[in-house]
Amino acid sequence: MKTRNVLLALGSALSFVIWSLSPQAIAATQSHVNMTQGQPSSGCHQRVDNLKPARLPYPQQNSVDPKRFYVLKAARILEPATGQITRNGYVVVRGQCILGVNVPIPGNAETVNLGNVTLLPGLIDLHTHILLRDEDQTWPYSILWKTNPYRAIEGVDAAIKTLGIGFTTVRDLDDEGAVDADTALRDAIARGVVPGPQLIVATTPISIVGGDMRLPLVNREIRDRVPQPSHTVSSDADLVSAVRSIVDSGADLIKVYGTSTRRQVDPLTMEPFTQFDEKQLRIVVNEAKRYGRDVAVHAYGGRAVDAAVNAGVRTIEHGPLLTDANIQRLAGSKTYWVPTLITYVSRQSTDFERRFVKHHREVFQKALRAGVKIGFGTDVGSFPHGAQNGEFDLMVQYGMRPLDAIRSATSVAATVLRLDGQIGTFAAGSDADIIAVAGDPTSQIADIRNVRFVMADGRIFKNKITNQKFPWAWDR
């Protein structure tokens, strides 16, 4: 048996070496995925986007030596998709790539003995607002007094905090009016200029005049001259041009506000205000698909959710007011639900908001029983950056198994992003996104908060365990 395992490991390593030298590895393209503007988005899977205009050839900064090997040893190594825990094993990393678990160790590898920790693939948050802060959501809105360069600097701070708690990839679901700051930050991280998670950005979302993501309380005489935090449409004819404009701005996906915000929810019936119907959302989905983009829809529940699922959107965001019919429709579809529980739990100051949270918990439990596909997302930015691990606690409190909560932020989230095999796994050829947490989060989910080591795309960002100094480390 031991000989067979060695042969299997050698075969796996050899297959990856052969693959890594192939043209497909050098310029692999995955449908519906578009990261940086013609630049590598990972060391293992460089993608070329032929649908964007040419950009300035910004050089890669602080590159990782592709010939450098690390051996990360740990008491436990969790492969989320299978749930398998390898005990007292190791992960071999070359440059920005994972070679595998317990594969042959190169002679020149540096060993990092992390001790009594659990190694996990880097976590994925499917719903963030890196450019948003608490004060941005109250009058006067930040778009009126913060410059975009200042907000981009705030974004760097948020990215560092996010990476520090173990999130190595995030999907940022609109720029909150800080136009071009999200694409600039995404590209700066991808090129090694500043530390942060891999960003997949939606830039400016689509909404309607009089709906969500429009600035209320602004004098109508000057409102049209104030930048609005959404691409607003007034007719079906506007939808195609809106998608094209958003793609041209550098967006990796399209976000649509299918329902409005809580202020437009009927406080008696809890009926959300629907902004788009199925026909309109099909227009968005079909046009986005032409450009290889997925669509995420902010929707609380009711008709907007049915319309979005029928139209074929990739994800429903939030969903605190899902109906039983919505849940059944989701369960039988290819659409994923990203609940973002923590954002509403963090903001309960009225009876209406408390009822909102209670309903959210009930529909989450129903969705679990119905088999709805659930991805991990937090809506961070609506609450302080660096606190998003609290979403795991709520998912487990509401009935999800710890392992499934971890999967929602690794293997399942990777599938949502169409990045299976690249992130959220220790498979040979995947990105070197690795974290170590004290304890065993499959037994006690709170352990996932205690992040002691973070490697992102082969760069060691955080090491609170050993005294080693590395040739390339963000925390040196």
N, C-alpha and C positions, 0 to 999 in steps of 0.2 A: 504493500500500500504506500509506504514511504517513497519507494522508487517511482511508483506511478505518479505520485504528487509532484515529485521533482521534474519528471518528464513533461507533465502538464504545464508546470510553471515555465520550463524552458521553452516549450512550444508557444505559450502565450507571449513571452518576452520576445522570441524570434519573430512572431507574427507582427508585433507592434513595431519592431525595428524595420522590418520590410515595409510596413504600411507608412511609417513616418518618412521614408525616403521617396514615396510615390508622389506623382504630380497631384493626385487627389488630396493628399495631406497638405500640400503646399498651398493649394487654392481650392478648398472644398466649399461648395455652395449648398446651403440648405434652404428649402422653400420657406417663405413667410418669415425669414430671419434677415435682419439688416441692422448691423450694429454701427460701426464707425464709418466715416466718410472715405471709403476706399482704403482704410488702414486695417491692420490685423486687430481682431478683437480677442484673440487668444493665441498663445504660443503653439498650441497643438492643432488648432483648426483655423487657418487663415481663410477668410471669406472675401470674395470680390463682389461688389455690388455694381452691376452694369446699369442699374436704373437711376443712378444719381449723376448729376453733372460732375465734371472733373473739379477736384478741389486742390488747394495748395498742398504740395507734398511735404507736410510737416514730418520731421524725422522722429524716429523712436528715441526716447530718452531713457537713461538708466536701465539699459537692457540687461536681461538675465543671461548668464553664460549657458548656452545650450549643452555644453559638455560637462557641466557640473552635476554631480549626483549627491542626493541626500537619502539617508535611510532614517525614517521616522519610526521609532519603536514606542509601543504603548501597551498597556495592560489589556485594552479592548479596542478593536477596530470594527465599527459598525458599517455594513453595507445596507443602506436603508431599504432598497427595493425588495431584497430577499429577507431582510431581518436578521441575516447571519451575523453573529459576533465572533470574530477571530480573537482568541485570547493569547496574550504575550506574543504578538506578531509584529510585523513592520510593513511600512509602505515605502516603496522605492520611487524616488522622483528624479527625473533628469530634466534640467532646465525648467521649462514651464509645463512639463508633462508628467503624468503619473504612469509609471511602468507596470505597476500592479502591486498586489498584496502578497508578501512572502515569495517573491520571485528572486532569482539569483542576484546577489549583491555584487556590483562592480568593485574592483580592487581599490579604486581611488575615491570611493564614496565616503562622505562625512556622516557619521552616526549622530543622531540627536535622540537621546534617551529621555522620553517624556514621562516615563514612569506610570503611576496609577491614574491614568486618564482614559477617556474614551475618544478615539479619533473618529471624526465625522467628515463627510464631504462638506464644503462650505455651504452655508445656509442661503436660501433664496427668498426674498420678500417680493411678492408679486404686485404690491400696491404701496408705493411710497410717494412722498412729495418732498424731495430733497431741498427744494427752494422755499419751503413754507415754514413759518414760525408761528407761535401762539399769537403774537401781537399783529400778525398779518391778517388775522381773521376778524378783527374788531375795527370800528371806526376810529381814526381815519385809516383806510386801507393802505397797506405798505406800498402799493403801486403808485400812490400819490406822494410818497415822501422818501422811499428807498430807491436809490439808483440801481440799475441792473448790474453794474460791476460790483456794487456792495453785496447784492443778493447772491451773485456768483461766488463771492468769498464766503458768505454764509453757507453756501452749498458745499464748499470744500470742507468746512467744519462738520457739517452733517454727514458727509461721506466718510470722513475719518472716524466719527463716532459709530457709524453703521458698521464699518469694517471691523472696528474694535470689539464688537459684540458678536462677531462671527458670520455676518452676512457678506458674502463675496460676490453675489449677483443680486441686483434689484431692478424691478420694472417701475419706472417713475411715470406716474399717470397724470401728467400735465405740468406745465411750467409755472402755473400760478401767476401768469402775467409777466414773468421775468424772461422775456423773449430772447432766445438764443443762449441763455445761460445754461440750460440743461444739455444742449448738444455740445457746447463748449466744454463743460465739465466732463461729459461722457468721453469726449475725444482726448482730453488731457489725461484722464485716468488710463484710457486704453493705450496711450503712448508713453506712459510711465512718468509723466510730469509731476503728478500729485498722487498720493495714495487714495484708494477708495475701492468700492465694489465695482464690478462691471455694470455699467448702466445701460438699460434698454428703455428708451424714452419715447413718450407720446407727444411731446411739445405742446402745442395749443389744442385744446379739446373742441368738439363741436357742440354747440348748444343753440337755443332759440332766443330771439328777442323777447324779453320779458320773462325769461326762465332762469335756470341756475347759471352760475359763473358770469353773471352780469352785476355790475356794481350798483347797488341801490344807494340811496341817500346822496347821490351826486346831482348837483344842479343840472337840470335838463338843458339849460342854455349852453353848458360847456361839456356835457357828458360825451358827445360824439367826438370831442377832441381829446378825451382821456382814454388811454389804452385799456381795452377790456381784456380780462383773463380768459376769453374764449373766442372761438371763431363762430360768430352767430349767423344763423341762416333764417330766412323768412319764407322760403318756398322749397319745393322738391328740386327745382332747377339749380338751387344754390349748393346742393349736397355734393355733386361731382366736383365742382370747382373747389369746394372746401377741402375734400380729400386730397386733390392734386396739390393744392397750396401747402397743406400740412406735410405731405410727402416731400415736396420740394424744399421745405424748411429743414429737412434732415430727420424726420420722425421715423422711428423703428416700428411703430404701430399707431393705430387710430383709436382715440378715445371719444365716446359719445355720451352725453348726459341724457339717458333714456327717461329718467324722471328728474324732477327738480329737487331742491334741497328741503331740509326739514321744515323750513318756514312756510313752505307751500303744501305741506301735508295737512289734510283735514284733521283737526285735533279731536273731533268726535268720532268719526268713522275710521280714522287712520288710513284713509285712502290717499296715496301719493298722486302728485300732479304728473300726468304722462306728457312727455314732450315729443316723442316720435312714434309713428305706427310701424307696422311690419313692412309695408311697401317702402317707406322711407329708409328704414334700416337695411333692407335688402340692397337699396341703391348704394349705401355706404359700404356694405360688406363686399359687394361685387366689384366696386371700383377699387377698394383697398386690396382685394385679391389680385387684381391686375398688376399691382405694384409689389406683390409678395408680402403684404402686410396683414396682420390680424386686427380684429376689432374688439376692444373692451368696452363694455357698456355699464355705466353707473345707473343702477336701477334698484329702487327699494322693493318693488313688488307689483302685483296686479298686471294690468294689460301690457305695460311696458316690458315686463319680463317675458311674457308669452311672445310678444312681438320680436324681442331680441333673440330668443332661443329659436323661433321659427325662421328667423332671418339667417341663422348660422353664425352668430358671433362666437368668439373664442371664450370669453369670460363674462360672467355677470358679477359686478362689483357691489358689495355691501349686502343687499337683499334682506334687510331686517323685517320687512313687511311682506315677505313671500306668503302666498296663499298655498293651501294644500294642493290646488291644481297646478300652481307654479312649480312646486316641489316635484310632483309626479312628472311634469313635462321635462324638467331638468334631468331627473333620474333616467329618463329614456332618451336623452340627447347626447350629443358630443360636446356640449358646452360645459365648462367648469364654473364652479361658484367660488368666489373669493370673499369670505364673509366680513373680514375686518372688524372683529368683535371689539377689540380694545379701544378703538376710537370713540365709540358711543359709551362704553363703560367709563371712560375717562372724562366724559362730559355729561353729567347728570345733575342739573340744578333745578329742574322743574318736574312736576308730576308727569307732564307729557313725555319728557326725556326718559324718565324712569319706566314708563309704560313701553316706550320705544325699545329700551334695553331688554325688558322682560319678554317682549314679543320676539326679539332677536334670538334670545336663548331658546325659546320654544321652537322656532323654525329650524335652528341649527340641530336640535335633537331630532326633529322630524326628518330632516335631510339626511342625517346619519342613518337612521333606520331605513330610509328609502333607497339608500345607495347612491346619493348624489356625489359626483366627483368634486372634491373640495381641495382647493389650493390655498397656500398660506399667504396672507396679506395683512397689512396693519393700518394703512392710511397714516403712517407716521408723518409728522409735520403738523397735523391737527393736534398732536400731543408731542412732548419733547423728544427730539432725536436721541437715540441711545437707550430708549425704554421699550422698544418694540418686542423684546423677548417675552413680555407679559402676555402676548397673544397665545403663546403655547400653554400657559397656565389656564387661560380661559377655555381653550379648546378641550383640554383634559377635564376641567371642572364640569364642562357641559356634556361630557360623555365619550369623548374620543380617546382611544388608547394612546399612550405616550408614543409608541412606535409609529402609529398612523399620523400623529401630529408632526413627528419628525419627517415622515415621508412627504407630508403636504408641503414642507419647506425644502425638500431635496428632490427625490425622484419624481414626485407628482408635479412639482413646480417646473422641473426641467422639461417634462412632457408638455406642459402648458406653453412653454417658450419654444417648443420644437427643438430643444437642445439635448434630447436623450443621448446618453453616452458621452456627452461632452462635459456636463456639470451635474452635480447631485449624485455622484458615483465615484467609486475607486477603480473603475474598469480601466484596463490598459488603454492608453491613448486619450484619456480624459484630462481636463485641465487640472493643474496642480493647485486646486483650491481645497485647503484642508484646515480643519480646526480641531483643537483638543479642548475638552471640557473635563473638569474634575468630577469624579463620580460616574454614574451610569444613568443617562437620561431616559433610557427605555424602562427603567424601574422607577425613577423619580424625575419627572419632567423638569422640576426646578433646577436640576443640575445643569441644564442647558444654558442657564444664565452665567455659570462660572467658567467663562472662556479664558483659557490660559495660554493658548498658542493659536496664531492665525498665519497661514500662508495663503497668499492670493496670487494666482497666476505665476507661481514659482518664487514670488518675493516674500520674504519673512517679514510680516508687519508687526507681529506681537510675539514675544517669548518671555513668559513670566515663570518659566520652569528651570531652564538651565542657564549657566553663566556664559555660554558660548557667544562669540561675536562672529558674524557671518560676513562674507565678502559683500553681499548685498542684503541689507535689511532696512526697512523703513524706520525702525526704532533705534537705529544706531546713534 
